[in-house]
Amino acid sequence: MATYKIAVLPGDGIGQEVIPEALKILQVVGKGAGVGFEFEQGLVGGAAIDETGDPLPEATFRLCEASRAILFGAVGGPKWEDAPHERRPERGLLRLRKELDLFANLRPAKCFPMLVDASPLRRSVVEGTDLMVIRELTGGLYFGEPRGVERMADGSAHAVNTMAYTSREIERVARVAFDVARKRRKRLASVDKANVLVVSQLWREVVTRVGQDYPDVELEHVLVDNCAMALVARPTRFDTIVTENTFGDILSDEAAILAGSMGMLPSASLGGRTALYEPVHGTAPDIAGKGIANPIAAILSVAMLLRYSLDMAGDAERVETAVLRVLEKGYRTADIRQDGTSPVGTGEMGDLIARELSALYS
């Protein structure tokens, strides 16, 4: 029996509540598919700072390197807002992305039919939305040099961040995007700010060149401000979107409104030998510890783990079907609650999905 080692990094806030529900699902998959999972937990983010003073302790990094995949919760919170820049919880996640070379972040945003009215946008706008945002994850403003703050003797200050990309960095994420688009509806929107930024001009040049190798995929270039407007006005015009780090961060969070809640959005960060899977919702300190967080994003992240790291596409589809069946039966966590539905908490939602998944293996 094959056995896969999974690094489990719950992190902070609701990450510590939703990741156990995701593990329930992997345990059901293991039993149903006849594979073994070895789970080992590690500290990251604020929890790691409290314990070790480091947002990514060396022991956690070594665990991640030695694992087949990483299941990640969320990091950050008000407790650590005043920490020095290099000791903020988020630096642990950024270091993981950079050192494991996780350069392609895949964030699907799908409006489930039974959740159309959970979105604040009109039904006619969001109905039928099914898109994938591919965000370059290891370059751009988040990592470019020079960066920092220079403080002057007169009390003023000068802060710098640098947006920088090489043609190689652009090409490799573009190829991931074209490959994903080829397996979807063969339409790719490359998002940039080429009318202003020199970096975006290079981005557009490289993506156009790579597109010549994918004649079956329709490529369009969209300015980031136009894309932001179109996402909330006519999201169904998009299938696959590829963009740089900062734009991708903002646009993929904006896409949460299409699905009704950030609690519905999973993600996969690919590139190196070990991939990382995480819900995109953050730590949600306002609801942490209340047992009401939506675990579906974490559970759908498990489906992505099965599909992309373990080549278990059939089992990934079973997980997605189990989620759909529970939603069809009217069960809702607080973030997607609608009139006439049944309210459940974090653990209850995990149990319901696990039960449906078990039935799919019987």
C-alpha positions as CSV (number, residue, x, y, z in Angstrom):
1,M,0.0,0.0,0.0
2,A,1.4,3.4,-1.0
3,T,1.9,5.8,1.9
4,Y,2.2,9.6,1.5
5,K,3.7,11.9,4.1
6,I,1.7,15.1,4.5
7,A,3.1,18.1,6.4
8,V,0.3,19.6,8.4
9,L,0.7,23.3,9.3
10,P,-2.5,24.7,10.9
11,G,-1.0,28.0,11.7
12,D,-3.2,30.6,13.5
13,G,-6.8,31.6,14.0
14,I,-9.4,29.5,12.1
15,G,-6.5,27.6,10.4
16,Q,-6.4,25.5,13.6
17,E,-10.1,24.8,13.2
18,V,-10.5,24.0,9.5
19,I,-7.4,21.9,9.0
20,P,-8.6,19.1,11.3
21,E,-11.7,18.8,9.1
22,A,-9.6,18.5,6.0
23,L,-7.6,15.7,7.7
24,K,-10.9,13.9,8.3
25,I,-11.5,13.9,4.6
26,L,-8.0,12.6,3.8
27,Q,-8.5,9.8,6.3
28,V,-11.7,8.8,4.5
29,V,-9.9,8.9,1.2
30,G,-7.1,6.7,2.6
31,K,-9.6,4.1,3.7
32,G,-11.6,4.2,0.6
33,A,-8.7,4.3,-1.9
34,G,-6.5,1.9,-0.1
35,V,-3.6,4.3,0.5
36,G,-1.9,5.4,3.6
37,F,-1.3,9.0,4.9
38,E,1.3,9.9,7.4
39,F,0.5,13.2,9.0
40,E,3.1,15.3,10.9
41,Q,2.3,18.7,12.3
42,G,4.6,21.7,12.3
43,L,4.6,25.2,13.7
44,V,4.3,28.2,11.4
45,G,3.2,31.8,11.6
46,G,2.2,33.4,14.9
47,A,2.1,30.1,16.7
48,A,5.7,29.5,15.7
49,I,6.7,33.0,16.8
50,D,5.2,32.4,20.2
51,E,7.0,29.1,20.6
52,T,10.3,29.7,18.9
53,G,10.6,33.4,17.9
54,D,10.7,32.4,14.2
55,P,7.6,32.4,11.9
56,L,9.1,29.4,10.1
57,P,11.3,27.3,12.4
58,E,14.0,25.2,10.7
59,A,12.3,22.0,11.9
60,T,9.1,23.0,10.1
61,F,11.0,23.8,6.9
62,R,12.8,20.4,7.0
63,L,9.4,18.7,7.6
64,C,8.0,20.4,4.5
65,E,11.0,19.5,2.3
66,A,10.7,15.8,3.4
67,S,6.9,15.6,2.7
68,R,4.9,14.8,-0.5
69,A,2.6,17.8,0.1
70,I,1.8,20.5,2.7
71,L,-1.6,21.2,4.1
72,F,-1.6,24.8,5.3
73,G,-4.1,26.7,7.4
74,A,-3.6,30.4,7.8
75,V,-1.2,32.8,9.5
76,G,-1.3,36.2,11.2
77,G,-3.6,38.2,13.5
78,P,-3.7,41.3,15.6
79,K,-1.4,39.8,18.3
80,W,1.6,40.0,15.9
81,E,0.8,43.2,14.0
82,D,3.6,45.2,15.7
83,A,6.3,42.5,15.2
84,P,9.3,43.5,13.1
85,H,8.8,43.0,9.4
86,E,11.0,39.9,9.1
87,R,9.4,38.4,12.2
88,R,5.8,38.8,11.1
89,P,3.7,35.6,10.8
90,E,3.3,36.1,7.0
91,R,7.1,35.9,6.4
92,G,6.9,32.2,7.2
93,L,4.6,31.5,4.4
94,L,6.5,33.8,2.0
95,R,9.7,31.9,2.8
96,L,8.1,28.6,2.2
97,R,6.9,29.8,-1.2
98,K,10.3,31.1,-2.1
99,E,12.6,28.4,-0.9
100,L,10.3,25.6,-2.2
101,D,10.0,27.4,-5.5
102,L,6.2,27.4,-5.4
103,F,5.9,29.8,-8.3
104,A,2.4,29.0,-9.6
105,N,-0.6,29.6,-7.3
106,L,-3.9,28.1,-8.7
107,R,-7.1,29.6,-7.2
108,P,-10.4,28.4,-8.6
109,A,-13.5,30.5,-8.1
110,K,-16.7,28.7,-8.8
111,C,-20.3,29.8,-8.0
112,F,-22.1,26.6,-6.9
113,P,-25.7,26.7,-8.2
114,M,-27.2,26.5,-4.7
115,L,-25.1,29.4,-3.5
116,V,-25.9,31.9,-6.3
117,D,-27.9,33.9,-3.8
118,A,-25.2,33.9,-1.2
119,S,-23.2,36.3,-3.3
120,P,-24.0,40.0,-2.9
121,L,-23.9,40.4,-6.6
122,R,-27.1,39.8,-8.7
123,R,-27.9,36.2,-9.8
124,S,-27.7,37.3,-13.4
125,V,-24.1,38.4,-12.9
126,V,-22.6,35.5,-10.9
127,E,-24.6,32.5,-12.2
128,G,-22.4,30.2,-14.2
129,T,-19.1,31.6,-13.0
130,D,-16.3,29.0,-13.1
131,L,-12.8,30.5,-13.4
132,M,-9.2,29.8,-12.4
133,V,-6.8,32.5,-11.3
134,I,-3.2,31.6,-11.7
135,R,-0.9,33.9,-9.7
136,E,2.8,34.1,-10.0
137,L,4.0,33.6,-6.5
138,T,7.7,34.0,-6.0
139,G,8.5,37.3,-7.8
140,G,7.2,40.9,-8.1
141,L,6.8,43.4,-5.3
142,Y,6.7,40.7,-2.6
143,F,10.3,39.7,-3.2
144,G,12.0,42.3,-5.4
145,E,15.1,44.1,-4.2
146,P,15.8,46.8,-3.1
147,R,13.1,47.1,-0.5
148,G,12.9,48.6,3.0
149,V,12.4,51.9,4.8
150,E,15.1,54.6,5.2
151,R,14.4,56.9,8.1
152,M,15.9,60.4,8.0
153,A,17.3,62.5,10.8
154,D,14.5,65.0,10.4
155,G,11.9,62.4,11.2
156,S,10.8,61.8,7.6
157,A,11.1,58.4,5.9
158,H,11.5,56.9,2.4
159,A,10.1,53.4,1.7
160,V,10.8,51.2,-1.4
161,N,9.4,48.0,-2.8
162,T,10.6,46.8,-6.2
163,M,8.5,45.0,-8.8
164,A,10.9,42.9,-10.7
165,Y,10.6,39.9,-13.1
166,T,12.8,38.0,-15.4
167,S,11.6,36.6,-18.7
168,R,12.2,33.1,-17.3
169,E,10.0,33.7,-14.3
170,I,7.2,35.0,-16.6
171,E,7.6,32.1,-19.1
172,R,7.3,29.3,-16.6
173,V,4.1,30.6,-15.0
174,A,2.7,31.4,-18.4
175,R,3.3,27.8,-19.5
176,V,1.4,26.5,-16.4
177,A,-1.4,28.8,-17.3
178,F,-1.7,27.7,-20.9
179,D,-1.6,24.1,-19.8
180,V,-4.4,24.7,-17.3
181,A,-6.4,26.6,-19.9
182,R,-5.9,23.8,-22.4
183,K,-7.6,21.4,-20.0
184,R,-10.5,23.9,-19.3
185,R,-12.3,25.9,-22.0
186,K,-9.1,27.0,-23.9
187,R,-9.4,30.7,-23.1
188,L,-6.6,32.6,-21.2
189,A,-6.7,36.2,-20.1
190,S,-3.2,37.6,-19.2
191,V,-3.6,40.5,-16.8
192,D,-1.0,43.3,-16.6
193,K,-0.6,47.1,-16.5
194,A,1.4,47.4,-19.7
195,N,0.2,50.9,-20.4
196,V,2.2,52.1,-17.3
197,L,4.7,49.5,-16.1
198,V,7.8,48.5,-17.9
199,V,7.6,45.1,-16.0
200,S,4.2,44.6,-17.5
201,Q,5.4,45.3,-20.9
202,L,7.9,42.5,-20.6
203,W,5.2,40.3,-19.1
204,R,3.0,40.9,-22.1
205,E,5.8,40.3,-24.6
206,V,6.8,37.0,-23.0
207,V,3.2,35.7,-22.6
208,T,2.5,36.5,-26.2
209,R,5.6,34.6,-27.3
210,V,4.7,31.5,-25.2
211,G,1.2,31.6,-26.6
212,Q,2.6,30.8,-30.0
213,D,3.2,27.3,-28.7
214,Y,-0.5,27.0,-27.7
215,P,-2.4,27.8,-30.9
216,D,-5.5,26.0,-29.6
217,V,-5.8,28.4,-26.6
218,E,-7.3,31.8,-27.2
219,L,-5.2,34.5,-25.5
220,E,-6.3,38.0,-24.6
221,H,-4.4,40.7,-22.7
222,V,-6.4,42.6,-20.1
223,L,-5.3,45.6,-18.1
224,V,-5.6,44.9,-14.3
225,D,-8.1,47.8,-13.7
226,N,-10.3,46.6,-16.5
227,C,-10.1,43.0,-15.2
228,A,-11.1,44.1,-11.7
229,M,-14.2,45.8,-13.1
230,A,-15.1,42.9,-15.3
231,L,-14.8,40.4,-12.5
232,V,-17.8,42.0,-10.7
233,A,-19.7,43.1,-13.8
234,R,-19.4,40.1,-16.1
235,P,-17.3,37.3,-14.5
236,T,-18.5,34.6,-16.9
237,R,-16.4,36.2,-19.7
238,F,-13.3,34.7,-18.0
239,D,-12.1,31.1,-17.9
240,T,-8.4,31.1,-16.9
241,I,-6.6,34.2,-15.7
242,V,-2.8,34.5,-15.3
243,T,-1.1,37.5,-13.7
244,E,1.8,38.6,-11.5
245,N,2.0,38.3,-7.8
246,T,0.4,41.5,-6.4
247,F,-2.3,41.7,-9.1
248,G,-3.1,38.0,-8.5
249,D,-3.4,38.4,-4.7
250,I,-5.9,41.2,-5.1
251,L,-7.9,39.7,-8.0
252,S,-8.2,36.3,-6.5
253,D,-9.5,37.7,-3.3
254,E,-12.0,39.8,-5.3
255,A,-13.2,36.6,-6.9
256,A,-14.3,35.4,-3.5
257,I,-17.4,37.6,-3.8
258,L,-18.4,35.4,-6.8
259,A,-18.4,32.2,-4.8
260,G,-20.4,33.8,-2.0
261,S,-17.6,33.6,0.6
262,M,-13.8,33.2,0.9
263,G,-14.7,30.1,3.0
264,M,-15.4,28.4,-0.3
265,L,-12.1,29.1,-2.1
266,P,-9.2,26.6,-2.1
267,S,-5.8,27.0,-3.6
268,A,-2.7,25.1,-4.7
269,S,0.8,26.4,-4.9
270,L,2.9,24.4,-7.4
271,G,6.4,24.4,-8.8
272,G,8.9,22.5,-6.7
273,R,8.8,18.9,-5.6
274,T,6.6,19.6,-2.6
275,A,3.4,21.5,-3.3
276,L,1.4,23.5,-0.8
277,Y,-2.4,23.6,-0.4
278,E,-4.3,26.1,1.6
279,P,-7.7,27.8,1.9
280,V,-7.5,31.5,0.9
281,H,-9.6,32.9,3.7
282,G,-6.9,33.9,6.2
283,T,-7.1,33.6,10.0
284,A,-10.4,35.4,10.5
285,P,-9.6,36.5,14.1
286,D,-13.1,37.8,14.6
287,I,-14.6,34.3,14.5
288,A,-11.6,32.2,15.6
289,G,-12.4,29.8,18.4
290,K,-16.2,30.0,17.9
291,G,-16.5,26.8,15.9
292,I,-18.4,28.5,13.1
293,A,-15.7,28.8,10.4
294,N,-16.4,27.3,7.0
295,P,-14.1,24.3,6.4
296,I,-15.1,23.8,2.8
297,A,-12.2,25.8,1.4
298,A,-9.7,23.6,3.3
299,I,-11.6,20.4,2.2
300,L,-11.5,21.5,-1.4
301,S,-7.8,22.2,-1.0
302,V,-7.5,18.5,-0.1
303,A,-9.2,17.7,-3.5
304,M,-6.5,19.8,-5.2
305,L,-3.8,18.0,-3.2
306,L,-5.2,14.7,-4.4
307,R,-5.4,15.9,-8.0
308,Y,-2.0,17.7,-8.4
309,S,0.3,16.0,-5.9
310,L,-0.9,12.4,-5.8
311,D,-2.4,12.0,-9.3
312,M,-5.7,10.8,-7.7
313,A,-8.1,12.7,-9.9
314,G,-11.0,10.2,-9.3
315,D,-10.7,10.6,-5.5
316,A,-10.5,14.4,-5.9
317,E,-13.8,14.3,-7.8
318,R,-15.3,12.2,-5.0
319,V,-14.4,14.9,-2.5
320,E,-15.9,17.6,-4.7
321,T,-19.0,15.6,-5.2
322,A,-19.4,15.0,-1.4
323,V,-19.2,18.8,-0.8
324,L,-21.8,19.4,-3.5
325,R,-24.2,16.8,-2.0
326,V,-24.0,18.4,1.5
327,L,-24.7,21.8,0.0
328,E,-27.6,20.4,-2.0
329,K,-29.1,19.1,1.2
330,G,-29.2,22.6,2.6
331,Y,-26.4,22.6,5.2
332,R,-24.6,25.9,5.6
333,T,-22.0,27.5,7.8
334,A,-22.7,31.0,8.9
335,D,-20.8,32.7,6.1
336,I,-23.0,31.1,3.4
337,R,-26.3,30.9,5.4
338,Q,-29.5,31.6,3.5
339,D,-33.1,31.5,4.6
340,G,-34.5,28.0,4.7
341,T,-31.1,26.3,5.1
342,S,-29.8,24.3,8.1
343,P,-27.0,26.0,10.1
344,V,-24.0,23.9,11.1
345,G,-20.7,24.6,12.7
346,T,-17.2,23.8,11.5
347,G,-17.0,20.2,12.9
348,E,-20.5,19.4,11.8
349,M,-19.8,20.4,8.3
350,G,-16.7,18.3,8.2
351,D,-18.6,15.3,9.6
352,L,-21.4,15.7,7.0
353,I,-18.9,15.8,4.1
354,A,-16.9,12.9,5.5
355,R,-20.1,10.9,5.7
356,E,-21.1,11.6,2.1
357,L,-17.6,10.8,0.9
358,S,-17.6,7.5,2.7
359,A,-20.9,6.6,0.9
360,L,-19.2,7.4,-2.4
361,Y,-16.6,4.6,-1.7
362,S,-19.1,2.0,-0.6
